[in-house]
Amino acid sequence: MQSIGERLEEARKRKGISLREAAEVTKIRSDFLGYIEQNKMDFSLPEIYKRGFLKNYARYLKLDYDKIMTDYNAQQLSKSRLGKKAGTEWFGQMEVKKTEGEELTDHSESEEPTSYGRITAKPARAEEADTNEDGDEADKTFYMKIGLVFVGTLALVFVVFGLIWAILGSGTDDTAQAPELSDNAEITQPADSTPAIVDSNSFTLFAKGGSVYVTVTQKNDGSRIYRGAIEVDSPLTLDKNGPVEIVFTRGEHLVIETGDELFRPAASGASQITID
C-alpha cells in the first residue's frame, strides 16, 4: 500500500508539476513539500500547520484530501501507540536483582507485584498536553493576526474617508479665493482701487485671447454672484445690486462692459477690481 507521501509525489509527477511550481501556487515552501512527499512529518512546525499544508497540497493535486487526512490521523495514532508500547516494554524489562538474603527478608513485602504500567502513563499525558498546548498557541496566534489585520483595515478606511471629507470640505469653503483654486496664481498687485462709476445694474464679462477664472462678490452683503471660468467667445452677463468685487486670474484677457462703457483691468495677471 502506498504511503501518503508516495501518493502525493506520484500525483504531482503525473501532472508534470515541479516542487518549485507547486510551492509557488500553494504558497508552501518547497522544502516542506519535499518532507511531506518523503513522509518526514517531523519538521519543526506546530501540528496545525502540518495538517493545513497536507490538506492544501492534496487539494491542489486534485486528490481526496479527506481520505489523505484520515490516513494521516491513523498514521499519527499508530505512531503514538507504538511509542507507548515501546516505553512499556523497556520498563518491563527492568529487573531488580536481589541477593538470597534480601529475598528472604523482603519475601513478605514482595508478595504484591510492582506495576510499571503507571510509569508510562505520565510521559504519554505530558506529550499529549504539550501537543494540545502547541495547537492552542498556534490558534491564538492565528486569530490574533486576523484581529490585527481587521483593525488595521478599519483604521485605513477611516483615514481615507477623513481625507475625502477634508478635501470636499475645503472645496466648498466660501472663503477660498478663485485664483488660487484654478490657476495657482498669486495676486501680485491690486488693480486700480478707484471704483468704476456706472449707472446700469447689469454688467458683462468677456474673455479675449484666453479663458479667465473669476469670482464675483456683492460687496453690500458679501454674497457670491458667480464663481467659475469665462471662455473665449462665451461672454457672461450678471445682475448686481450696488458695488461688486471681481477677483480674476488673467487680467490681460478680461474685458468688462457696464452700460455703454467697455474697459480692461489696469493690472495683468491675478488681481481684483471693484465696480459700482
BELURBEL-V740361 format. One line per field, one symbol per residue. ss: DSSP state (h for helix, s for strand, l for the rest). phi: phi as a letter, one per 20 degrees, with the letter a starting at -180 (. if undefined). burial: 1 if it has 16 or more other ideal C-beta (glycine too) atoms within 10 Angstrom, else 0. A space follows every 50 residues. Layout:
ss: ???
phi: ???
burial: ???
This chain:
ss: lllhhhhhhhhhhhllllhhhhhhhhlllhhhhhhhhlllllllllhhhh hhhhhhhhhhllllhhhhhhhhhhhhhhhhhhhhhhhhhhhhlllllllh hhhhhlllllllllllhhhhhhhhhhhhhhhhhhhhhhhhhhhhhhhhhh hhhhhhhhhhhhhhhhhhhhhllllllhhhhhlllllllllllllsllll lssssssllllssssssslllllssssssslllllssssllllsssssll hhhsssssllssssllllllsssssl
phi: .fffffffffffffemdefffffffemdgffffffffemdeeffbgffff ffffffffffemefffffffffffffffffffffffffffffefceecff fffffeffeefefeeeffffffffffffffffffffffffffffffffff fffffffffffffffffffffeffefeffffedledffbffgfffeecdf ecbcddddnrfceccdcfffcmfeebbredefmcfcdceccnfcdddcdc ffdecddcmedcbdffdemeabbdce
burial: 00011011101100000010011001010001101110001000010111 10110011011010100100110000000000000011000000000000 00000000000000000001000000000000000001000000000000 00000000000000000000000000011001101010001000010100 00101110000111111010000010100100000100010001111111 10111111000001101011111110
